[in-house]
């Protein structure tokens, strides 16, 4: 299995959005992007650029380095569980074929490893 760094950043962004109680629709509107576009950032399909990261950080009352630090920590956890960390950007269908974790599959993996200490069955992205 593999995970891209930007998928981890997207996962952290989604977690922080949920912590502040904003819906996908609310954050997308605030960020001046469509729901589909922001969803792709959170799922790790599209990398968050530095401008999006900084704007999100302002909305979430976080520093951008906090988001990246959390992604780094997740990356270390993935590596310690035998998951390769990459910086590849692949279209979602190709990423699935290449064994990448992103979106719901990544969330399931991280929940299993970080919360339960074991990998639970991963749900496929639609």
RAJO-V37258 format. One record per pair of residues at least 24 apart in sequence whose C-alpha atoms are under 10 Angstrom apart, sorted by the first residue. I is the first residue (numbers start at 1). J is the second residue. Records with the same first field share a line. If there is no record, write none. Layout:
# RAJO-V37258
I = J  J
This chain:
# RAJO-V37258
1 = 78  82  83  84  85  96  98  99  100  101
2 = 78  79  82  83  84  85  86  88  95  96  98  99  100  101  102  106
3 = 44  75  78  79  83  84  85  86  87  88  95  99  100  101  102  106
4 = 44  45  47  75  84  85  86  87  88  89  90  95  100  101  102  106
5 = 44  47  68  71  72  74  75  85  86  87  88  89
6 = 41  42  43  44  45  46  47  48  49  68  71  85  86  87  88  89  102
7 = 40  41  42  43  44  45  46  47  48  71  75  85  86  87  88  89  100  101  102  103  106  107
8 = 42  43  44  47  67  68  70  71  72  73  74  75  78  85  101  102  103  106  107  110
9 = 41  42  43  44  47  48  53  67  68  69  70  71  72  74  75
10 = 38  39  40  41  42  43  44  45  46  47  48  53  67  68  71  102  103
11 = 41  42  43  44  67  70  71  74  102  103  104  106  107  110
12 = 42  43  66  67  68  69  70  71  74
13 = 41  42  43  44  48  53  56  57  60  67  68  70  71
14 = 38  39  41  42  43
15 = 42  67  107
16 = 56  57  60  61  62  67
17 = 42  56  57  59  60
18 = 60
19 = 60
20 = 59  60  61
21 = 60
22 = 59  60
27 = 56  59  60
28 = 56
30 = 55  56  59
31 = 55  56  59
39 = 103
40 = 92  102  103
41 = 103
42 = 102  103
43 = 101  102  103  104  105  106  107  125
44 = 89  92  101  102  103  104  106
45 = 89  90  91  92  95  102  103
46 = 89  90  91  92
47 = 87  89
74 = 110  114
77 = 110  113  114
78 = 109  110  113  114
81 = 113  117  118  119
92 = 125
93 = 125  126
96 = 124  125
101 = 125
